[in-house]
C-alpha cells in the first residue's frame, strides 16, 4: 500500500514568486491536511480538505490556499512568496476528518525562499 | 495562543534507561491525544494515542499517561534505544474542530 506522496521534495524560489505543492493521499483516504513546519514552531496547521471541501483553516494569510480534487489528491499554493515562507510543508491523509483518525504524513516538500 | 505545549525542547537519556516526554494542553475540549515521532528528512509517524476516557495506554516499550485534571500527558519509553533518537510531537484534537493541534516537539537523544 503506497504511502502519502508529496512532490516536489525540494524546491527553491525567490521572493515574490508563487509555488504549488502536490499531495497524493493513501488510496481510500478522503481527508487531506496540510501543515507547515519551521524550526522552533513545530507543526502549524494550514488547512484540511474532505470530499473537495475545505473543512478547517489555520491562521495563515490568504496567500496560502489549497484545493482537493475528486480523486482526493490535493494541492496547496503560496503566492507572493516571502522569506518567512521557507519551511517544510507536510501533507497528511486520513480516512475521514474525525479527531480519532490517525494522520499519515508524507515526507514533505522543503521550500527555500531566497 | 499555544494550546499544546512541550516545554522541553530537548532530552538526553542513556540507552536502557527510561525516557519521559511531557506535554501540557490548555483546551478542555481536547479528547484525543497522539504522539508522533519524526526523523530528519522524513514525515512524522504515528506512535501511540489515548482517548480521554482512559488514563493509560501501552504499546510495547511505549506508554502514554493522561492526567485530565492537570491537562497533562506524558510518553514513557522503556527501555530507551539509540534508534528512538528523534523529535517527538504531542498532538491533540477534540470538540467540533477535528484538526490536530501539535506541540513544538522535543528532541530525544538516546546515548549508547
Interface residues (C-beta under 8 A of the other chain):
Chain A: X4 X33 X35 X40 X41 X42 X43 X44 X45 X48 X55 X56 X58 X90 X92 X97 X98 X99 X100 X102 X103 X104 X105 X106 X107 X108
Chain B: X6 X31 X32 X34 X36 X41 X42 X43 X44 X45 X46 X49 X51 X89 X91 X93 X94 X97 X98 X99 X100 X101 X102 X103 X104 X105
